[in-house]
Amino acid sequence: MPIKLTGKAGSKMTIKKNGKAAEGKTDMDYDPEIILRVPSNKTAFEIEVDGTSVLSLNFTKATLETKD
């Protein structure tokens, strides 16, 4: 799922999946263009820029289909 952050740019960002940041996803250089893989509807993301949450995504009510 591609996402482009708009608004004020930052210097560092963290991407958390289901409340935890994976290795290499903490204090990364800021990049407004992000691609997220959503493996199931039990997946939630939070994106922080310079320590402030700027986007939360929760797919609990989503119906996900596989692509052929």
N, C-alpha and C positions, 0 to 999 in steps of 0.2 A: 504494500500500500504506500504510494508516494505521498509525501507531505512537504509543503513549503511554508516555513514560518515567515510571517510578515510582521511588521512593526519594528521596534527598536532592536538592533542587533546587539549581541553580547560578545564576550570574549571566551567564555567556557560554557560547556553544556554537559548534562548527564541525561542518559536515557534509562529509565527503569521499566522493567517488564515484570508484572505481578509483584511490584513493591521492591524489587531488587535490581541493582545495576550489575550487569554481567562484566566480566573482565574486559577492560579497554573501553567501557562505556561511561566512565566517570571522568569528569574534568577534561573532556575532549575539547579541541579547538572548535569554536562555534562554526556551524555550517547550517544554513537555513533549509537546505534540501536534504530530506531524510527518506529512507525507504524502510518500512517496518514489515516484518513477516508476521502474519496473524494465523497461528496454527490451529486455534480452536476458539470457541466462543467463551472460554474461561480465561481469555487473555485480556490484560489491561496494561496500558502504557501511561507513563508520566514523563514529560520532558521538562527539565529544569534548565534555565539559562541564568548563569551567574548566581546560582543558589535559590532562584525563585521559580516556582512552578508556573509554566506558561501554557501547558496543554496536557489534558488528561483524556484518554480514550478508553472506553470500556465496551467490550463486545458481547456482554452477557446476553443481550436480547437479539443478537445478530444470527441470521441463518447463513452459514458458510457452505459454499458448494465447491467441489474440486473442479479444476479447469482441465479439460482434455487437451 
